[in-house]
Amino acid sequence: MTMKEQRGSGASRRDFLKTSSAAVVGGTLASALPASGVFAQGSDEIRVGVIGCGGRGTGAMDNVLRAAPGVRIVAAGDLFRDRLESSLKSIAEKHGARATVPPDRQFVGWDAYQRVVESDVNYIILATPPAFRPMHLKAAIEAGKHVFTEKPVAVDTAGIKQVYELADLAKAKGLGIAAGTQRRHHAAYIETMKRVHDGAIGDVRALRVFWNQGGLWTKPRQPEWTDMEWQLRNWLYFTWLSGDHIVEQHVHNIDVGRWMLGDRMPVRVFGVGGRQARTGPEYGHIYDHFGLDFEFDNGVHMLSMCRQQPGTPGLVAEFAVGATGDCITQDGRRYEITGPRPWKWEGEYTNPYQQEHTNLINSIRAGSPINELRQVADSTLAAIAGREAAYTGRVIVIEELLATPVSLVPERLEFGPIEVPPVAIPGQTQTM
């Protein structure tokens, strides 16, 4: 629901914060600001800088502007001018002055993220390809900015180790950090998880998590593009940029599986994957399917399956098998518990992409900023371990994987030639 700005309200800042703070339910703020909310003025104003103006960055700008009063987009940056200009044009058409970024706050190039961070912003949105997440988090957190970061937060173990350190730094600085694992801000998911954690299905004995779908977009290579630009504009299909789709997309479902177990981390993972349907060079070198078994230290196993193959049916859902009942969460469709304590979600649907910004902003204004960075880093690490298990054909012990960090990101980031790695072959490929 669009939050309308209320001018002329007699409500005080203290009343606004008191009402917002009272909306905390189960660790997550409730879905709506007070109907009589006021513009946040002075230090309460949320001045947003956006780093990465592709489809997700544009969507995040729309989400944050609808999430709360007193929010403006004041700076934006992207590697490519065409993406920056088209994004800002579309968002200004929707939101007018609140989303009109002056030319001197529009930045292009490899250093655009630094220039956004150095601007007069206090809230950063990170929506570039995941390869750049650790360096952008570092710049924003060291500069004392609150951050909304898209998931995943790294593509390799070197990045994960850095993000863990940044999570601690953000906590020490009192900064708010929300992640793009929007199911954590979805009312139906939250209520379902509360019931699972309260024992509605007994002890969780097994999990199944899925993101199976058809194909995604590609951008045909243009004659003027260097290798680097071609890869950047098709970032989904290169492991160094996206982490492969198990990390970039299926991390959502892995995160829900961990959530069902009280955010427990898996200890090892084994499984398979490959490339059957998307075999052309336009699809880079990533896999198009994975099937994995994650094992937790309490003996629970989680079947993890994801697929991006054109023409195939979709299933995006999570299942928990308990000692006394079962649970299913299927995004936007079904949230249900069966067994002796049956329950089914029948509430209204709220936009979790908007809600995650509402929750972060409310927590900042209430003086108790949330920090989800370690949580999303744990789920990202689990997804990276799953990728490595499939790529190598080995059992991956997650603690050992993290103890030998490797970076996939090139040391020099510049336009020019860059090779496409070979497709991973289990039993032959040694990646990390």
C-alpha positions in Angstrom: 0.0 0.0 0.0 1.4 3.4 -0.9 2.2 5.6 2.1 0.7 9.0 1.5 2.7 11.9 2.9 0.6 13.8 5.5 1.4 17.5 5.6 0.3 19.7 8.4 -0.1 17.0 11.0 0.1 18.1 14.6 1.7 14.8 15.7 5.1 15.2 17.3 8.3 13.2 16.4 8.1 11.6 19.9 4.5 10.4 19.2 5.5 9.1 15.8 8.5 7.1 17.2 6.4 5.8 20.1 3.7 4.5 17.7 6.3 3.0 15.3 8.2 1.3 18.1 5.0 -0.2 19.5 4.5 -2.0 16.2 7.2 -4.6 16.9 5.8 -8.1 16.7 8.0 -11.2 17.0 11.1 -9.2 16.3 9.7 -7.7 13.0 7.9 -4.4 12.8 4.3 -4.5 11.8 3.1 -3.7 8.3 2.0 -0.1 8.4 3.0 3.3 9.7 0.4 5.2 11.7 -2.3 6.6 9.4 -1.6 10.0 10.9 2.2 9.8 10.5 4.2 13.0 9.9 7.0 13.9 7.6 10.3 13.2 9.2 12.3 16.4 9.3 15.9 17.2 10.0 17.9 14.2 11.1 14.8 12.0 10.7 14.8 12.5 6.9 15.8 9.4 5.0 18.1 10.6 2.2 18.7 7.6 -0.1 21.6 6.9 -2.3 21.2 4.0 -4.8 24.2 2.0 -6.0 23.1 -0.1 -9.0 20.3 1.0 -11.2 19.2 -2.1 -13.0 15.8 -3.7 -12.6 16.2 -4.5 -8.9 17.7 -1.1 -8.1 14.8 0.6 -9.8 12.4 -1.6 -8.0 14.1 -0.9 -4.6 13.7 2.9 -5.2 10.0 2.5 -5.7 9.8 0.3 -2.6 11.6 2.6 -0.3 9.6 5.7 -1.5 6.4 3.8 -0.7 7.7 2.4 2.6 7.5 5.4 4.9 7.1 9.2 4.9 10.1 11.5 4.8 12.1 9.6 2.2 13.9 11.0 -0.8 16.2 9.6 -3.5 19.1 12.1 -3.5 22.0 10.3 -5.3 22.4 7.4 -7.7 25.2 5.6 -9.4 25.8 2.8 -11.9 28.5 1.6 -14.2 26.5 2.4 -17.3 24.9 5.8 -18.1 22.0 4.3 -20.1 20.9 2.2 -17.1 21.2 5.1 -14.7 19.3 7.5 -16.9 16.5 5.1 -17.8 16.1 4.1 -14.1 15.9 7.7 -12.8 13.5 8.7 -15.5 11.1 5.9 -14.7 11.2 6.5 -11.0 10.8 10.3 -11.3 7.7 9.7 -13.5 6.2 7.7 -10.6 7.3 9.8 -7.6 8.1 13.3 -8.9 10.3 15.6 -6.8 11.0 12.9 -4.1 12.8 10.9 -6.8 14.3 13.6 -8.9 18.1 13.3 -8.6 20.0 16.4 -9.8 22.7 15.9 -12.4 25.5 16.5 -10.0 24.3 13.6 -7.9 24.2 11.2 -10.8 27.4 9.1 -11.0 28.7 6.7 -13.7 31.7 4.4 -13.7 33.8 2.1 -11.5 34.0 4.8 -8.8 30.3 5.6 -8.8 29.6 3.8 -5.6 32.2 5.8 -3.8 30.7 9.1 -5.0 27.3 8.0 -3.9 28.6 7.1 -0.4 30.4 10.4 -0.2 27.1 12.3 -1.0 24.8 13.7 1.6 23.0 10.4 2.1 22.2 8.5 5.2 20.6 5.4 3.7 22.3 3.3 1.0 20.6 0.8 -1.3 23.0 -1.8 -2.8 21.6 -3.4 -5.9 24.6 -4.2 -8.1 25.6 -7.7 -9.1 26.6 -9.6 -6.0 30.3 -9.7 -6.8 30.6 -6.0 -5.7 28.6 -6.4 -2.5 31.5 -6.8 0.0 33.4 -3.7 -1.3 30.2 -1.6 -1.4 29.2 -2.7 2.1 32.6 -1.8 3.3 32.4 1.7 1.8 29.0 2.4 3.2 29.5 1.0 6.7 32.9 2.6 7.2 31.2 5.9 6.2 28.5 5.4 8.8 25.6 4.9 6.5 22.5 2.7 7.1 22.3 0.1 4.4 19.7 -1.9 2.6 21.6 -4.6 0.7 20.2 -7.0 -1.8 21.0 -10.7 -1.4 23.4 -12.5 -1.7 26.1 -10.6 0.0 29.1 -12.3 -1.6 30.0 -14.9 -4.3 32.9 -16.5 -2.5 34.4 -17.3 0.9 36.8 -14.3 0.8 33.8 -12.0 0.5 31.9 -13.8 3.2 34.7 -13.4 5.7 34.8 -9.7 5.0 31.0 -9.4 5.4 31.2 -11.1 8.8 33.7 -8.5 9.9 31.5 -5.7 8.5 28.4 -7.1 10.3 30.3 -6.6 13.6 31.5 -3.2 12.6 27.9 -2.1 11.7 26.8 -3.3 15.1 29.5 -1.4 16.8 28.6 1.8 14.9 24.9 1.3 15.6 24.0 1.1 12.0 20.8 -0.4 10.5 21.4 -3.2 7.9 18.5 -4.9 6.2 18.9 -7.6 3.6 16.9 -8.5 0.5 15.7 -11.8 2.1 12.2 -10.3 2.0 10.5 -13.5 3.3 11.8 -12.5 6.7 9.5 -9.4 6.5 6.5 -11.2 5.1 3.6 -11.4 7.5 2.5 -14.9 6.4 6.0 -16.3 6.7 6.6 -14.6 10.1 3.4 -16.1 11.5 4.1 -19.5 10.1 7.6 -19.5 11.5 6.3 -18.4 14.9 4.1 -21.4 15.0 6.8 -23.8 13.9 9.1 -22.5 16.5 6.4 -22.8 19.1 6.2 -26.5 18.4 3.1 -26.7 16.1 4.7 -29.6 14.1 7.0 -30.9 16.9 10.7 -31.1 16.3 11.6 -30.5 12.7 12.9 -33.8 11.3 13.5 -33.0 7.6 13.3 -30.1 5.2 12.8 -29.7 1.4 13.4 -26.3 -0.3 12.9 -25.5 -3.9 13.3 -22.8 -6.5 12.5 -24.4 -9.8 11.6 -22.2 -12.8 12.0 -21.6 -16.5 14.7 -19.5 -18.2 15.7 -15.9 -17.6 16.8 -13.0 -19.8 20.0 -12.5 -21.8 21.3 -9.4 -23.6 22.8 -10.0 -27.0 26.4 -8.9 -27.3 26.9 -5.6 -29.1 30.0 -5.0 -31.3 31.2 -2.1 -29.2 31.1 -4.1 -25.9 34.3 -5.4 -24.4 34.4 -8.8 -22.8 33.9 -7.2 -19.4 30.9 -5.1 -20.5 29.3 -8.2 -22.1 29.7 -10.2 -18.8 28.5 -7.3 -16.7 25.4 -6.8 -18.7 24.7 -10.6 -18.5 25.9 -10.9 -15.0 23.6 -13.8 -14.1 25.6 -16.2 -16.1 29.1 -15.8 -14.6 30.0 -17.2 -11.3 32.3 -14.4 -10.3 29.5 -11.9 -10.7 26.4 -13.8 -9.5 27.7 -16.8 -7.6 25.6 -19.0 -9.9 21.8 -19.1 -9.5 22.0 -21.3 -6.4 23.6 -18.4 -4.7 21.9 -15.5 -6.4 18.3 -16.8 -6.3 18.0 -20.1 -4.3 19.6 -18.4 -1.3 16.0 -17.3 -0.5 14.8 -20.9 0.1 18.0 -22.0 1.9 17.5 -19.0 4.2 14.0 -20.1 5.0 15.2 -23.6 5.7 17.7 -22.3 8.2 15.0 -20.0 9.7 12.8 -23.1 10.2 15.6 -24.6 12.3 16.1 -21.4 14.4 18.9 -20.1 12.0 21.0 -23.2 12.5 23.9 -23.5 10.0 24.4 -26.7 8.0 27.7 -28.4 8.6 28.2 -30.2 5.3 26.7 -30.6 1.9 26.8 -33.1 -0.9 25.0 -33.3 -4.3 24.9 -32.8 -8.0 24.4 -30.2 -10.6 24.9 -29.5 -14.3 24.1 -27.7 -17.5 21.7 -29.4 -19.8 19.3 -26.8 -21.3 21.3 -23.6 -21.3 24.4 -24.7 -23.1 25.1 -21.9 -25.5 27.9 -19.3 -24.9 25.3 -16.6 -24.3 24.7 -18.4 -20.9 28.2 -18.0 -19.7 29.5 -21.0 -17.8 27.0 -21.5 -14.9 24.9 -24.5 -14.2 21.1 -24.7 -14.9 20.2 -27.1 -12.2 21.4 -28.2 -8.7 20.2 -31.0 -6.4 21.8 -31.0 -2.9 21.6 -32.6 0.5 22.5 -30.2 3.4 23.2 -31.9 6.8 22.9 -30.0 10.1 24.6 -30.8 13.4 21.3 -32.1 14.9 21.0 -34.8 12.3 18.4 -33.0 10.2 18.9 -33.1 6.4 17.6 -30.5 4.0 16.9 -31.4 0.3 17.7 -28.4 -1.8 16.7 -28.2 -5.5 16.9 -25.3 -7.9 16.5 -25.1 -11.7 16.5 -22.5 -14.4 15.5 -24.4 -17.6 13.4 -22.9 -20.3 10.0 -24.5 -20.7 9.8 -26.2 -17.3 7.2 -25.7 -14.7 7.9 -23.7 -11.5 7.9 -24.6 -7.8 9.1 -22.1 -5.3 8.4 -23.4 -1.8 9.7 -24.8 1.4 8.5 -27.9 3.3 9.2 -29.0 6.9 8.5 -32.5 8.2 8.0 -32.5 11.9 7.5 -35.1 14.6 3.8 -34.4 14.8 2.9 -32.5 11.7 4.1 -30.8 8.5 4.5 -27.3 7.2 4.5 -25.6 3.8 5.4 -22.1 2.9 4.9 -21.2 -0.8 5.6 -17.6 -1.5 2.4 -15.6 -2.2 0.2 -18.8 -2.4 0.1 -21.1 0.5 1.1 -21.1 4.2 -0.2 -24.1 6.1 0.4 -26.4 9.0 -1.1 -29.9 9.1 -1.3 -32.4 12.0 -2.8 -32.1 15.5 -2.5 -28.3 15.5 -3.6 -27.4 12.0 -3.5 -23.8 10.8 -3.7 -21.9 7.5 -2.8 -18.3 6.7 -5.9 -16.4 5.7 -4.6 -12.8 6.2 -4.1 -10.2 3.6 -1.0 -10.1 1.4 1.4 -7.3 2.0 4.3 -6.4 -0.2 7.5 -7.7 1.5 9.8 -5.8 -0.8 8.3 -2.6 0.6 7.9 -4.0 4.1 11.7 -4.7 4.5 12.3 -0.9 4.0 9.5 0.0 6.3 11.0 -2.2 9.0 14.5 -0.8 8.6 13.4 2.8 8.5 11.2 2.4 11.6 14.0 0.7 13.5 16.4 3.5 12.6 13.9 6.2 13.7 13.2 4.3 16.9 16.8 4.2 17.8 17.1 0.4 17.7 18.4 -0.4 14.2 18.1 -3.9 13.0 21.2 -5.7 11.6 20.5 -8.7 9.4 24.0 -8.8 7.8 25.3 -11.9 9.6 22.1 -13.8 9.1 22.1 -13.3 5.3 25.9 -13.9 5.2 25.3 -17.3 6.8 22.7 -18.3 4.2 24.9 -17.0 1.4 27.8 -19.2 2.7 25.5 -22.2 2.8 24.6 -21.6 -0.8 28.2 -21.1 -1.8 29.0 -24.5 -0.2 26.2 -26.1 -2.2 27.6 -24.7 -5.4 31.1 -26.0 -4.6 29.7 -29.4 -3.8 28.1 -29.6 -7.2 31.0 -28.1 -9.1 33.6 -30.4 -7.6 31.6 -33.6 -6.8 33.0 -33.5 -3.2 31.4 -33.4 0.2 32.0 -29.9 1.4 32.5 -29.3 5.1 31.4 -25.7 5.6 33.8 -24.9 8.4 36.7 -26.1 6.3 35.5 -24.1 3.3 35.4 -20.9 5.3 38.9 -21.6 6.7 40.5 -21.5 3.2 39.0 -18.3 1.7 39.3 -17.8 -2.0 38.2 -14.8 -4.1 36.6 -15.2 -7.5 36.5 -11.5 -8.3 39.3 -10.2 -10.6 42.0 -8.1 -8.9 41.7 -5.4 -11.5 38.2 -4.2 -12.4 38.4 -2.5 -15.8 36.8 -2.7 -19.2 38.7 -5.0 -21.6 39.3 -8.7 -22.1 38.3 -11.2 -19.5 38.1 -15.0 -20.1 35.0 -17.1 -19.5 36.0 -20.0 -17.2 35.2 -23.5 -18.4 32.1 -25.2 -17.2 32.8 -27.0 -14.0 33.1 -30.8 -14.3 32.6 -32.8 -11.0 35.6 -34.9 -10.2 37.9 -32.7 -12.2 37.2 -29.1 -11.2 38.9 -27.7 -8.1 37.6 -24.3 -7.4 38.2 -23.3 -3.8 
